[in-house]
Amino acid sequence: MSEAAVDMMAVRGQPFSSRLKGWLKRGLYRLDRYRPRFRDWHFWAVQGLVIGIASIHDVIEAGGYLPQLGMMYFIPISLFFVPVVYAALNFGFAGSFATALWALVITIPNWIFWHQGLERLGVIFQMSIIVAMAVFVGHRVDRETGARRRAEATGADLRTSEMKYRSLFESSPIAILVLAPNGTILDANSAAGLLFGRAAETLKSMAVADLVGKESEQKLLIFSHKDNSQQRFFVLNLGDGSAVYLEPTPTQVRDSQDNITIQVLLRNVTQERHQQAGLKAYAAYVLHAQEDERQRIARELHDETIQTLVLLCRRLDNVLSTRDSLPQLVIVELREARKTTEEVVKDLRDFARALRPPILDDLGIVASVRRLVLDFAERSSLKGQLEVVGEERRLPRDAEIGMFRIAQEALWNVERHSRATEMLVTITFAEYEARMNIRDNGIGFHVPLVLGALSDNGRLGLLGMQERAELLGGRFEVRSTPGRGTMLGVSIPILPSVSEKSHHH
């Protein structure tokens, strides 16, 4: 049952006096908003005019002037339109309806005592028109008045909003330019003037190309039509010879007339760029030191530790050659010791090869990745395959090491996490770059929009691959869908001259 029905049942259960009081109370409440209008002396002046018109009408009727007027006897009643319309225009529905009702009440004796037949019907009809007009015009005026007040309130809100926007615009520490679609500067804040070394007012009407260059202007106008979630920047060369890195955030704005302006926030990221460059240089230094240390440890293991263990195996062989003079128990223990030593030698060789495989320095990336794939297939009993596209050649040392480490980490991930049965590594040699893709048919996973979010899930290996690729000036991508496997891709730019020198070396 609806709430209105419940209220109706509650009202019906009350005594008539209580219901009457309720109706009066609600009626007075609704009329309360009209009270200030009834206190206006102009309203009562209008009511006096109504009384004057009614009095003239009564004088005409009582004085016997009606026959002389003929068909003009309706004119006094028509004069009621004047106060009713005036009341509607000045006091709205409440004033017009009250005035029409007042005119109707004071004319009742007139058309009862002095009119009969069609004349009475004519007077009643004319008064009905006056009341209907009062209702219609009054409602219309109220609607127009309400619309005007709402428009005024909206205008006031817009002015307040404009003042707030202007205050934020001017006080923003970030340089802001407002551009026309053709690149003309329509407005600029004080931070923009400080950035370009000019007064903000002098930037208006200038072409943005005069400040940032034609190429950067085209970038700004193009970025405003596309997704600008990716970080982009351009370099502003100042008069003192220094360079400033600016990260623009353009946004298209349409006004009520569908005119387009472009608001561009120019954030100074020079310090951030220097910090990132320093961090990358430090990361590259750490990786180089790490690779050098791995190479040193692998060499020491091969040249010293493994050779010592090999010598131990030979001595054990010499001892076992005289087994006729040894007890059987000692012979068994010596054989077990030699077997254990051989296993240690094998494990150390695998460990040294994982630290820095000699095949990488001797034969290059293809041979070393092929060795990785074979070891992976033997160790995990999965089907692994390597494909080479293009003419195989040697790459710069850093590029080969980086691609090998990425392949190494990727194969470990496939073995430990993917639950795959097949894996394919493709190495492509193009003219100016080398690409490597690693695909598996495992369980896959959801790839976040930003790979940095993988650290929350403990997938630091993927972040390490991305870092290695970026340090080499390359790109790293991850494509994966739950239940449909994973593809890792790395692309490293290669200059022909550098590649040829490395190959010759």
ABEGO torsion letter per residue (X at the ends): XBAAAAAAAAAAABBAAAAAAAAAAAAAAAAAAAAAAAABAAAAAAAAAAAAAAAAAAAAAAAGAAAAAEAAAAAAAAAAAAAAAAAAAAAEAAAAAAAAAAAAAAAAAAAAAABBEAAAAAAAAAAAAAAAAAAAAAAAAAAAAAAAAAAAAAAAAAAAAAAAAAAAAAABABBBBBBBAAGBBABBBAAAAAAAGBBAAAABGBBAAAAAEAAAAAAAAAAAABBAABBBBBBBBBAAGBBBBBBBBBBBBBBAAGBBBBBBBBBBAAAAAAAAAAAAAAAAAAAAAAAAAAAAAAAAAAAAAAAAAAAAAAAAAAAAAAAAABBAAAAAAAAAAAAAAAAAAAAAAAAAAAABBAAAAAAEAAAAAAAAAAAAAAAAGBBBBBBBBEBBBBBBAAAAAAAAAAAAAAAAAAAAAAGBABBBBBBBBBAABBBBBBBBABAEBBBBABAAAAAAAGBAAAAAAAAAAAAAGBBBBBBBBBGAEBBBBBBBBBBAAAAAAAAAX
